[in-house]
Amino acid sequence: MPIAVPVLSPRQRSGAPRRAQGTGGVASPLRSMLDLSAATRAVAAEPLLAPAVAALQREACRLTRSTDATVVTVDWEHGTTWTLDGSVMSDEVRELVARVAGSGQRELFGHALVEPIGSAPARAVIALRRPAADRFTRDDIALVSALVGGVAATLNRLIGARAAVAGLSGRP
């Protein structure tokens, strides 16, 4: 009895993406990569720090299904921190931000993730939170890491511009 051998098209042999049955579109196991690219572009399109931070917080929440995101910038020279909403941080939170930004290493507490934005010593971190029962997965962490990696240069440039303006005006 002969064995049936499937005949592969040149596209199938080359490993090119397969088309989804009947849709004409490309089937992609990494749909989130398109979302990640759109989120990175949204942040990079902002010309000022505050709108860029707002876009990053919004996009990070959307991508990871987080309930809250806060970007904290760190002015190492003056020992100050800044958040978009001007929220007051406890000493413990300031220590956590300084530790993550200074070491360049994320910290994960089940339903909370603090990720440095850029290499150590980072000029900013993003803190993401979910409900207590909803923990971050490895895929979530990889997505956040890719997002902040894609926007780090933009945020560093905008933080530097803000610091230069503050220095000229005498403000912290």
Order of alpha helices (4+ residues) and beta strands (2+ residues): alpha-alpha-alpha-beta-beta-alpha-beta-beta-beta-alpha
